[in-house]
Amino acid sequence: MGGDRESSSGAPHAITEARGSELENKPDEPPVVARMIVEIRSDGTRTIARGALEDTASGEKVAIEARGSTPAALAMSLARSMLSVPSLARQAVKALLVSKRGRG
């Protein structure tokens, strides 16, 4: 299963089977700052995503829920849910600022 692929936006992504220690930090990757587990349910007319987010620095854990009638609507709803958690929103802004500084 899997391998590196490109998304429709051109950004690389990978889908691979992972077991146990395969999820540990790799030397060339940044540290884990959050964990997310999401369950997605759909009957063809509506889609619901439910899960949990954990901020690894603070230990804060929150439940998230998103609903949408299209994949794009679900993704936007899920993003809003994640950014509504103050510590995770701060972390996302920091990561964005750091990545923009590295390019310039």
N, C-alpha and C positions, 0 to 999 in steps of 0.2 A: 504494500500500500504506500503510495505517496511519492514525494520528490519535490524539488523546487519547481515552481511554476510562476507565471506572471498573471496578475489579475487584469481585468479589462482596463484599469487605470494605468497599467504598466508597472505597478509596484510588485515586487516579488513576494510570494507567500509560499508556505510549504504545508503540505498535509502529510503527516507521517504517523505511523503507529508508534506509540510511546508506552514504555513499561517501566515502572519503578524509577530507578536511578537515571533513566534517560532524560528526566525532567530537571535534573540538577543543573546548577550554573555551569556554563561553559566558559573557559578563560577569555574568549574574545567577545563575550556578551556583557552588557551592563547588568547590574544586580536586579533581582526581582523587587519591585516596589509595591505590587498588588497582585492578588489572585482573584480570578473570577471563574465561577462555575454557572453555566446557564443551561436550562432545560427548555426546549422549544416544542410547542404543541401547535398543530394546525389541522383544520378540517376542510381546507380548501377555500373557505370564505373569510376566515379570520385566523390570525396567528398570534400566539401569546408566548412570550419569553419570560421565564421566571428564574431567579438564581440568587447568588450571593456574591458580594465583593468583600475582600479583606485588604485593608491597608497594612502592609507588613511592618512599616515603621511604627505606627501607633497601636496596631492591633485592633483597630476599629473594624467591626464587621457589620454589614448592612444587607438587607434584602433588597432586590431590585425586581421590577416588573415592567414589561413593555408590551404594548399591543399595536398591531398594525394590520392593514388589509393588503399591503404589498410588502415585498422585501425591503424596499427603500423606507417606507413608513415605519416598519419595525426597527430598522437600523437607527433611524433618527430618534425614535422613542427610547431605544436602549441607550443611545448616547446621552440623551437628556437625563435619563435615570442615573447614569454613572456620574455625570457632571453635577448632579444635585447633591452629591456627598462632598462636603466642603474640603476634607483633606485630600480626596482623590482629584477634585477639581484643581486644587493648588498644585498637586504633583503633575497633572497634565499640562498646566500652564508653564511650570518650570521646565519640563521636558521640551516643550515647544520652543521656549526662549533659548534654551541651550542649543538645540539643533539649528536654530536660525543663526546664532552667533558663530557656530562652527562652519557655516557655509560662507559667511561674509568675510 
